[in-house]
């Protein structure tokens, strides 16, 4: 590493700042780099990663801190470093290129392109020198630099062919017959067939949590009564909450499991994972009332509040997997460390969290150094029966011990925390906290969501929503998911607090989203604003991966906003978007689980419930409590206590309380029932189409 800073020193991204003292002459993404490449007739070396990416750190230490690699890059290339979390448009575009060219993708993402941004080489991690069949970065850079000078026609052919193939692929509008209810059966069968009967989850390792699959299964069970769907949900959520993918000491979940049985995680922690998992456990708790699911919810919220919340109330992005240059070191425990920390209580933790003297964690070379990943094989209820202890007493003893271990762990060197605030990921966490608040009846959770929402609206949306905030500085960019995820969060926040401000802001932002991202001719939302920077092609972000797509969440937003306001125009746009999606969804519904959650509200009867009365009165609170005590994901609930709701939802104008008694107006399947003050009648009206 050199003591001289490069251009990245002026950036705000923690990932770019990690590379600010590399000897590589890095540029951030922008016109300056491409202008230089064109004027000097050099190819562009693009490296995309993120601050908590383990292999990004490896490639930096191995190559980008290396003087020889830096010399080659600085002499023969113009080098650009991109934080994929700050520029999801750039990342998504060139990840498509990598997957098309190589058949796979991931980070660090390595792209070499012409100055006109058309790529001709793609790869992920590359070691400095070739090993185990992998190409080495140093010889590759030298070879491409030579080809660039001596065989330019060959380079141009590859670049044009790759760009044309991607453009052609994206130009296809795969419309089919209108999607019908059978798509939910197809989704269920796909999930059932990919389900891991032994360990839970879906598909082979590495196993990602993918909570939106859980949410879709819960809705399928709710609609059909198919017990197998609920069994898959419970088994998977229990397996994850017992496994090493959960941080039993500090709360929260690691990014994914490297094995089938949820033991050895990739240790980084992402805000979006915490948000989506909190949603899944919240809805599963409403459906099952399982105490272990409630405990997992509380652990996630405690972790976010303690370690991932800024003083102003916004949520940070991620925590690294590495500390002291070693992946997972912060989270591992030796048996001796536990005994020293807990004394006579150590045996209970050692036994129940499967701690062994030689350690259950293997180093990269396969050796064991005594480190253990805490994990459990059974629930507290089962353990208490075996030990002959009261389950609550056992639970309290374990929690006291884990808290002592957490206090000791705080003295270790922590993994890097990526403290940038992203509007989209904050939107997901706001939505999750609102759902959790309703499930547990905790105002503390919704209050945390409201603080974050106020921060985003006050600091990041005053002059048009922006994607990133860090150290008082906003990014210039904004993306579809910033709008769609934040709108989702505000809708859920309204349905939790019934503060009309949140619904009003959701409607305003939805209209802005339509103006800036909706393409009526093509029938989908662009990832970047229509007035913004041109990429080499415009793409429709569609599949729901580790993070749901912006289009899927926008579809859900449009459906809910149209139901809440009576704006049929928004439902018509949702219909066009569904038509654009139709062929892809019919072919592979498992890739569109979040989208199908919105579609469930369209193709299956949903319920719009307007409770008219004083929001603070006992009878209104009893109605709200009765609804929240059931698992009713298809129900949209509003309160009319004055004339503020009719301004946004004109159809509520004529809804009135009766002789001072709260009234529930329930519409389901586009048919409205007579208003009622009876809790039982209200619930029957909501649930009659089940």
Residue, then its C-alpha position, 0 to 999 in steps of 0.5 A: x500500500x502506498x501513502x499517496x492517496x488516489x482519486x477515491x480519497x474524495x468519495x464517501x463510499x466506505x468501499x471506495x475509501x478502502x481503495x483510496x491508498x492503493x497504488x492503482x490510479x483509480x477513478x470513480x464511475x463517471x465521464x472523466x474516466x471514459x474521456x481519459x480512456x478515449x483520449x489515450x486510446x486505452x481499455x477500461x478496467x472496471x472492478x465492482x464490489x462492496x465494503x463487506x465482501x470477503x473476496x473483494x478484500x482478498x483481491x485488494x490485498x493480493x492484487x490492487x495493493x501490489x506495485x506490479x499490478x498497479x504499474x500494468x493497470x496505470x500504464x495500459x488501462x484506465x481503472x474504475x472502482x464501483x461500489x455495487x451498493x451505491x451504483x446498482x445500475x452499473x452493477x446490474x448492467x455489467x453483472x448481466x454481461x458477466x453472466x452472459x459471457x461466463x455463465x456465472x457472476x458474483x463479486x468482485x466483478x471484473x469487466x474490461x471494456x472499450x471507452x464507449x462502455x461496451x465490454x469484451x471481457x468479464x470475470x469475478x475474482x482473479x488471483x494475481x497469478x494463475x492457480x488451480x485452473x484459474x486465470x491470473x490477473x497479471x498475465x491476463x492484463x498483459x495479454x489483453x493490453x497486447x491484444x488491444x494494441x495488435x488485434x483491435x478488430x478482434x476486441x471490437x468483434x467481441x464487444x459488439x457481439x456481447x452488447x448486441x446479445x444483451x440488447x436483443x435479450x432485453x428487447x424481448x417482451x415475453x407476453x403470454x396469456x393473462x396470468x391466472x390463479x394456477x401460477x400460485x399452484x405452480x409456485x408451490x410445486x416448484x418450492x416443494x420440489x426444491x425443498x431440502x427435507x432434511x435441513x430446510x431451505x430451498x436448493x443446494x448450498x450455498x443456501x441463502x435465506x430468501x425470505x420472500x419465498x417464505x412469505x409467498x408460502x405463508x400466503x399460499x397456506x393462508x389461501x388454500x389451507x395446504x399444511x405442507x406449505x406451512x410445514x416448510x415455512x416452520x421447518x426452515x425458519x426453525x432451522x435457520x434460527x437454530x443454526x450458525x447462520x444466526x448470530x446467537x450472541x449478538x442477534x441478526x443473521x449472516x448473509x448465507x450458509x456455505x453448507x446444507x445445514x445452516x452451520x458455517x455462514x459467510x459471516x457478513x451481515x446485510x441490512x436487507x437480510x435483517x429486514x426481509x427475515x424480520x418480515x418472514x418471522x413476523x408473519x410466521x409468528x402471526x400465523x403460528x404464535x411460536x415463541x421461538x419465532x418471537x424471540x428471533x424477531x426480538x433478537x433481530x430488532x435488538x441487533x439493529x437498534x444496538x449496532x446498525x442504527x445511526x444517532x439520527x435513527x437511520x439504518x446502516x448498510x452492513x457489517x463485514x465478515x472479516x476482522x483482523x484480516x480473518x473471516x469470522x474471527x469476531x464471531x468464533x468462540x473457543x471452549x476455554x473462552x466460554x469457560x473463562x467468561x461464564x464460569x459454572x454456567x459454561x457447561x450449559x452453553x457448551x452443551x447446548x450450543x455444540x461447542x467442542x474443544x478442537x472447534x467446529x470451524x475449519x480454517x481455509x486450509x482445512x485445519x481446526x484451531x479451536x474456534x466454534x460457531x455457536x449453533x443448536x440442534x433443538x428448541x428450548x422447550x425440548x432442552x428443558x424437558x430433557x434437563x427437567x428445568x422450567x423452560x422459562x428458567x432455562x431461557x433466562x439462564x441462557x440469555x444471561x450467559x449470552x449477554x455476558x458473552x456479548x459484553x466480552x465480545x465487544x472488546x474484540x476488534x469489530x468487523x468494519x461497519x459500512x455506515x452509509x445510509x441507503x434509502x432502499x434498504x432503509x425502506x425495507x427495514x421500515x416496512x419490517x419494523x412496522x410488520x413486527x410492531x403489528x405482530x407483537x404489539x410493540x410501539x417501540x418497533x414502529x417508533x424506530x421505523x418512524x425515526x428512520x422514515x423521518x430521516x430519509x424524508x428530511x435528509x434524503x428527499x428534501x429536493x428529490x429522493x437520493x440513494x445514499x447519505x453518508x457524513x452529511x453528503x448525498x449521492x447524486x443518483x437515485x434508483x427505482x428501488x429507492x422509491x419502491x422500497x421506501x413507499x412500501x415502508x411508508x404504507x406499512x408504517x401507516x397501517x401500523x401507526x395510522x398517522x396519515x402523513x405516512x400514507x400521504x408521503x407514500x402517494x406523493x412518492x408513488x407519483x414521483x416514481x411513475x413520472x421518473x421511472x415508468x415506461x408506458x410503451x414498454x410496460x415496466x419501470x426502468x432501474x434508473x430515472x428516464x432523465x438520467x445517465x444512459x447506460x449501454x442499454x436500459x434493462x428491466x430489473x425483474x427477478x427477485x434474488x437476495x433483494x427483491x426487484x424494484x419492479x416487483x415491489x413497485x407492483x405491490x405498491x401500486x396494488x396497495x395504493x390503488x386499494x387504499x386511495x381508490x385510484x384505478x389508474x394505479x391499478x391499470x399501471x399495475x395491470x400493464x406491468x403484470x402483462x409485461x411480466x406474464x411470460x417470465x412468471x408463468x415459466x418460472x414463478x419461483x424467481x418472482x416470489x415477491x411479485x407474486x405476493x402483490x399478484x396474490x392481492x389481485x387474483x385472490x380476494x383481498x380485503x380493504x377495511x376502514x374503521x371509522x371512529x376515534x383512533x384512541x378509543x377502546x372500540x377502535x383499538x379492539x378492532x385493530x387488535x382483533x385484526x392483528x391477532x389473526x394472520x391476514x396478509x391480504x387485509x389493508x387496514x385504515x382508520x378514519x377519525x377526521x377528514x384527513x383520510x377522505x382527502x387521500x381516499x375520497x371513497x371514505x367520505x361517506x363512511x361514518x361512525x354510528x351513534x358514537x360507536x366505531x364502525x368497520x367497513x369491509x370490502x372484499x373481492x370488490x364487494x362491500x359488506x354492511x358496516x358493523x360494530x361487531x368484532x366477530x362480524x368484522x373478522x368473518x367479513x374479512x375471512x369469508x373468502x378464505 
